[in-house]
Amino acid sequence: MLKPPNVLLVEVPPQFIALCETTGVSPQAALRGMAAMICGLRYDPDDRLVPLEGEAA
């Protein structure tokens, strides 16, 4: 059985949406990346979470 993803509704300023549109990054991807970075993680090319320092084993 698959675990459903965590969902969070967040109010963001219009400047954030404008920045996302300008850079071509979806707001979801930008927020997901920031949350990962705060946790010391990043997404690899296969969309897996790995530590910021070093590669996944």
N, C-alpha and C positions, 0 to 999 in steps of 0.2 A: 504494500500500500504506500503510495507516494504521500509525503508530508506536504501540505499546502504551503505556499510561500508566505512569509511574513508580509503583511500589508500595513502601511502607515499612511495616513492622510496628513499632508503637511502644507501649510499655507506658505507660499514663497512670494517675495516681492516681484513686481513686474520686470525689474531690472535683471533678475535672474533668468526669467524666460527670454528676455531680449538677448542676453548673452548666449544662452543656449542656441537660439535661432541663428545668431551671427556666426557661431563656431560650428554649427551643424551637429551638435551633441544633444541628444534628447535629455530633457530634465530628469527622467528616471535614471538614465545612465550616469549623469553628472552626480546626482545625489547618492546613487549606489557606490560610485567610485570614491566619493568623499567619506562615506561611512566606512568603507573598507580601509581607507588610508588612516582614519582615526583609530581603527582597530589594529593597525600595523600590518595590513594585508593589501594585496592588489589582485587584479584579475589578469591571468595569463592569456595568451592568444586563444586557448581552448575554453575560455570563460570559466576557469577554475580559480578559486581563491588560493593564493600562495603568499608566504611571508614577503614583506617588502625587501628584506635583506636576504638574497639568495633565491634559488629556484626550488620548486617542489621536487621531492625525491621520486 
